[in-house]
Amino acid sequence: MSGGLDSIVLFDLLKELSQPCQLKLYITHIHHGDSSQKKIKNYRDKAKKFVSNLSQKDNFEFLSPEPANKILKSEEEFRKFRHSYFKKFLKQKKADLIALAHNQDDLLETRLIQLIRGCGRKGLSSMSYYEPPYLRPLLFWTRKEINSYALKQNLKWQEDPSNRENRFLRNWIRNKWLKDLEHKRQGAVKSLARSLEALSACKTKDLQIYIDSKGINRQLLMVLPAKEKKRALAFYMRENSLSNYGQSHIEEILKHNDRAQKTFSIQLLKRTWSFTKDYITVK
């Protein structure tokens, strides 16, 4: 939890779910160390104290390593430093998941960066909702929606001054290029995101995280937005040689998936669909 807007909103949501869903949460904060700019160093110290106090207030264990012992300069160095400790804490606490607060805008920015680096379609699907051990619950929320939620809940957060520095490619794309594009042609950013999503959908790897040898993961399917649910089911049908399905068949399966009953079967497309607590399978 950096202390920024996205991480504070994710913390607020998981905190609300912790008791009814029997989640045991650990709060992790990564201090990126010293900086050549005093205001950045001061922010990092302040953010660590802010997150530590918030964790203590809500009685969650606070995990934070020693700050980096050298000045980190690139986004890639920041990312590697964070993730090395994420995995150490995961093993140390024998935890199941690391929840990250990436949002829909982050996904667009990441895809653009991947294109600039010369990636193929594989790079466009490099950030997924669920990619063990990482879970990104806010990936289908826009930054505007996250901000609206935070204001409605009267949440407090820390603003990272480095987010305004356009020397970082991501910040330049976010603060300058995308805004200029939208100013030049209204609606262009939304169209661009939709186009990149369509290109990403041509790869099946991102859908395979919901499907294994046992079938399609029912629990994961339930938390996806409607559009993603339909994509995953369509992929599963194609994988099982069902070429004569239509929108009504997908909606029928989704309707049954919402049933409170844990174990049952239905007949659809001349095949037997079995629903258990964890999986949907077709025979």
C-alpha positions as CSV (number, residue, x, y, z in Angstrom):
1,M,0.0,0.0,0.0
2,S,1.8,3.1,-1.3
3,G,-0.6,5.5,0.5
4,G,-1.8,6.8,-2.9
5,L,-5.4,7.0,-4.1
6,D,-5.6,3.6,-5.7
7,S,-4.0,1.7,-2.9
8,I,-6.1,3.4,-0.2
9,V,-9.3,2.6,-2.1
10,L,-8.3,-1.0,-2.5
11,F,-7.5,-1.2,1.2
12,D,-10.9,0.2,2.1
13,L,-12.7,-2.4,0.0
14,L,-10.6,-5.3,1.2
15,K,-11.0,-4.1,4.8
16,E,-14.8,-4.2,4.4
17,L,-14.6,-7.7,2.9
18,S,-12.1,-9.1,5.4
19,Q,-14.6,-10.1,8.1
20,P,-17.5,-11.5,5.9
21,C,-15.1,-13.3,3.6
22,Q,-12.7,-14.4,6.4
23,L,-9.7,-12.7,4.8
24,K,-6.5,-12.2,6.8
25,L,-4.8,-9.0,5.5
26,Y,-1.2,-7.9,5.8
27,I,-0.4,-4.4,4.8
28,T,2.9,-4.0,2.8
29,H,4.6,-0.7,2.1
30,I,7.7,-0.4,0.0
31,H,9.9,2.7,0.7
32,H,11.9,3.4,-2.5
33,G,14.8,5.0,-0.6
34,D,16.6,8.2,-1.1
35,S,16.1,10.6,-4.0
36,S,18.1,13.4,-5.6
37,Q,15.1,15.6,-4.9
38,K,14.3,16.5,-1.3
39,K,10.6,16.8,-1.8
40,I,10.5,13.2,-3.2
41,K,12.4,11.8,-0.2
42,N,10.2,13.7,2.2
43,Y,7.1,12.3,0.5
44,R,8.4,8.8,0.8
45,D,9.1,9.2,4.5
46,K,5.7,10.7,5.0
47,A,3.9,8.0,3.0
48,K,5.5,5.2,5.0
49,K,4.4,6.8,8.3
50,F,0.9,7.5,6.9
51,V,0.5,3.8,5.9
52,S,2.0,2.5,9.2
53,N,-0.4,4.7,11.2
54,L,-3.4,3.5,9.2
55,S,-2.4,-0.1,9.6
56,Q,-2.0,0.3,13.3
57,K,-5.4,2.1,13.6
58,D,-7.2,-0.8,11.9
59,N,-5.1,-3.5,13.6
60,F,-3.5,-4.9,10.5
61,E,0.1,-6.2,10.6
62,F,2.4,-3.8,8.8
63,L,5.3,-5.2,6.7
64,S,7.9,-2.9,5.3
65,P,11.6,-3.6,4.4
66,E,14.5,-1.2,4.9
67,P,14.5,1.5,2.2
68,A,16.5,0.9,-1.0
69,N,20.2,1.4,-0.3
70,K,20.8,3.1,-3.6
71,I,18.9,5.8,-5.6
72,L,16.5,4.0,-7.9
73,K,16.1,5.9,-11.2
74,S,13.7,4.1,-13.5
75,E,10.2,2.7,-13.3
76,E,11.6,-0.8,-13.9
77,E,14.0,-0.5,-11.0
78,F,11.1,0.6,-8.7
79,R,9.0,-2.3,-9.9
80,K,11.8,-4.9,-9.4
81,F,12.5,-3.6,-5.9
82,R,8.9,-3.8,-4.9
83,H,8.2,-7.2,-6.3
84,S,11.3,-8.8,-4.7
85,Y,9.8,-8.0,-1.3
86,F,6.3,-8.8,-2.2
87,K,7.4,-12.4,-2.9
88,K,9.5,-12.6,0.3
89,F,6.6,-11.5,2.4
90,L,4.3,-13.9,0.6
91,K,6.5,-16.8,1.6
92,Q,7.2,-15.5,5.1
93,K,3.5,-15.2,6.0
94,K,2.4,-18.3,3.9
95,A,-0.1,-16.0,2.2
96,D,-2.2,-16.9,-0.9
97,L,-2.4,-13.6,-2.8
98,I,-0.8,-10.3,-3.4
99,A,-3.5,-7.7,-4.1
100,L,-2.3,-4.8,-6.4
101,A,-4.3,-1.6,-7.1
102,H,-3.7,-1.3,-10.9
103,N,-6.8,0.2,-12.6
104,Q,-8.1,0.5,-16.1
105,D,-6.1,3.6,-16.9
106,D,-2.9,1.9,-15.8
107,L,-3.8,-1.0,-18.1
108,L,-4.1,1.4,-21.1
109,E,-0.8,3.1,-20.2
110,T,1.0,-0.2,-19.8
111,R,-0.2,-1.4,-23.2
112,L,1.0,1.8,-24.9
113,I,4.4,1.4,-23.2
114,Q,4.6,-2.2,-24.4
115,L,3.7,-1.1,-28.0
116,I,6.5,1.6,-27.8
117,R,8.9,-1.1,-26.8
118,G,8.0,-3.2,-29.8
119,C,5.9,-5.9,-28.2
120,G,3.5,-8.2,-30.1
121,R,0.0,-9.3,-28.9
122,K,1.5,-11.2,-26.0
123,G,2.7,-7.9,-24.5
124,L,-0.8,-6.4,-24.7
125,S,-2.2,-9.0,-22.3
126,S,0.7,-8.7,-19.8
127,M,-1.5,-7.3,-17.0
128,S,-4.3,-9.6,-16.0
129,Y,-7.0,-9.5,-13.3
130,Y,-5.7,-12.7,-11.8
131,E,-2.2,-13.9,-12.4
132,P,-1.1,-16.0,-9.4
133,P,0.0,-14.8,-6.9
134,Y,-1.2,-11.4,-8.1
135,L,-4.8,-10.2,-8.0
136,R,-5.9,-6.8,-9.4
137,P,-9.4,-6.2,-8.1
138,L,-9.5,-2.6,-9.5
139,L,-8.4,-3.5,-13.0
140,F,-11.9,-2.8,-14.4
141,W,-12.3,0.5,-12.6
142,T,-11.3,3.8,-14.2
143,R,-9.2,6.3,-12.3
144,K,-12.2,8.6,-12.4
145,E,-14.4,6.0,-10.7
146,I,-11.8,5.3,-8.1
147,N,-11.5,9.0,-7.3
148,S,-15.3,9.3,-7.0
149,Y,-15.5,6.3,-4.6
150,A,-12.7,7.8,-2.4
151,L,-14.5,11.2,-2.2
152,K,-17.8,9.5,-1.4
153,Q,-16.1,7.5,1.4
154,N,-14.2,10.5,2.7
155,L,-10.9,8.7,2.3
156,K,-7.5,10.4,2.8
157,W,-4.4,9.6,0.8
158,Q,-1.0,10.9,-0.1
159,E,-0.1,12.5,-3.5
160,D,3.2,11.4,-4.9
161,P,4.9,14.5,-6.4
162,S,6.9,12.3,-8.8
163,N,3.6,11.5,-10.6
164,R,3.8,15.0,-12.1
165,E,7.3,14.5,-13.5
166,N,7.1,13.8,-17.2
167,R,10.6,12.5,-17.5
168,F,9.1,9.1,-16.7
169,L,7.5,7.7,-19.9
170,R,4.3,6.5,-18.1
171,N,3.8,10.0,-16.6
172,W,4.4,11.7,-20.0
173,I,1.8,9.3,-21.6
174,R,-0.7,10.0,-18.8
175,N,-0.1,13.7,-18.2
176,K,0.7,14.9,-21.7
177,W,0.2,12.5,-24.7
178,L,-3.3,11.1,-23.8
179,K,-4.6,14.5,-22.8
180,D,-3.4,16.0,-26.0
181,L,-4.9,13.2,-28.0
182,E,-8.3,13.7,-26.3
183,H,-8.1,17.4,-26.9
184,K,-7.3,16.8,-30.5
185,R,-10.1,14.3,-31.0
186,Q,-12.8,13.8,-28.3
187,G,-13.4,10.2,-27.5
188,A,-10.1,9.1,-29.0
189,V,-8.7,7.7,-25.7
190,K,-11.7,5.5,-25.1
191,S,-11.5,4.3,-28.7
192,L,-7.8,3.6,-28.4
193,A,-8.4,1.6,-25.2
194,R,-11.1,-0.4,-26.9
195,S,-8.9,-1.2,-29.9
196,L,-6.0,-2.4,-27.7
197,E,-8.5,-4.5,-25.8
198,A,-9.7,-6.1,-29.0
199,L,-6.2,-6.8,-30.1
200,S,-5.4,-8.3,-26.7
201,A,-8.5,-10.5,-26.9
202,C,-7.1,-12.2,-29.9
203,K,-4.6,-13.9,-27.6
204,T,-6.1,-16.6,-25.4
205,K,-3.5,-16.7,-22.7
206,D,-5.3,-14.1,-20.6
207,L,-8.4,-16.2,-20.7
208,Q,-6.6,-19.4,-19.7
209,I,-6.2,-18.2,-16.1
210,Y,-9.9,-18.9,-15.6
211,I,-9.7,-22.4,-17.1
212,D,-7.8,-25.5,-16.2
213,S,-8.1,-29.3,-16.6
214,K,-11.0,-29.3,-14.1
215,G,-13.1,-26.8,-16.1
216,I,-13.8,-23.1,-15.8
217,N,-13.2,-21.6,-12.4
218,R,-16.7,-20.7,-11.1
219,Q,-15.5,-18.3,-8.3
220,L,-13.3,-16.3,-10.6
221,L,-16.0,-16.1,-13.2
222,M,-18.5,-14.6,-10.7
223,V,-16.3,-11.6,-9.9
224,L,-15.6,-10.6,-13.5
225,P,-17.5,-7.8,-15.3
226,A,-20.2,-9.1,-17.6
227,K,-18.2,-8.5,-20.7
228,E,-15.2,-10.5,-19.4
229,K,-17.5,-13.3,-18.2
230,K,-18.9,-13.7,-21.7
231,R,-15.4,-13.7,-23.3
232,A,-14.2,-16.4,-20.9
233,L,-17.3,-18.6,-21.5
234,A,-17.0,-18.2,-25.3
235,F,-13.4,-19.2,-25.2
236,Y,-14.3,-22.3,-23.0
237,M,-17.0,-23.3,-25.5
238,R,-14.6,-23.1,-28.4
239,E,-12.0,-25.1,-26.5
240,N,-14.7,-27.8,-26.1
241,S,-15.7,-27.9,-29.8
242,L,-19.0,-26.1,-29.3
243,S,-19.2,-24.0,-32.4
244,N,-23.0,-23.6,-32.5
245,Y,-23.4,-21.5,-29.4
246,G,-24.9,-18.0,-29.3
247,Q,-25.4,-15.1,-27.0
248,S,-28.5,-16.7,-25.4
249,H,-26.5,-19.8,-24.5
250,I,-23.8,-17.8,-22.8
251,E,-26.4,-15.8,-20.9
252,E,-28.2,-19.1,-19.9
253,I,-25.0,-20.4,-18.3
254,L,-24.3,-17.1,-16.5
255,K,-27.8,-17.2,-15.1
256,H,-27.3,-20.6,-13.6
257,N,-23.8,-19.7,-12.3
258,D,-25.5,-17.1,-10.1
259,R,-27.6,-19.7,-8.4
260,A,-27.0,-20.2,-4.7
261,Q,-27.1,-24.0,-5.2
262,K,-23.6,-25.4,-5.2
263,T,-23.9,-28.6,-7.1
264,F,-26.3,-29.3,-10.0
265,S,-26.4,-30.1,-13.8
266,I,-28.2,-28.7,-16.8
267,Q,-28.6,-29.7,-20.5
268,L,-27.5,-27.1,-23.1
269,L,-26.4,-27.5,-26.7
270,K,-27.0,-31.2,-26.4
271,R,-24.3,-31.5,-23.7
272,T,-24.3,-31.8,-19.9
273,W,-23.0,-28.9,-18.0
274,S,-22.0,-29.7,-14.4
275,F,-21.8,-27.0,-11.7
276,T,-19.9,-27.6,-8.5
277,K,-18.8,-25.2,-5.8
278,D,-15.6,-24.4,-7.7
279,Y,-16.0,-25.4,-11.3
280,I,-18.2,-25.5,-14.4
281,T,-17.5,-28.4,-16.8
282,V,-19.2,-29.7,-20.0
283,K,-19.4,-33.2,-21.3
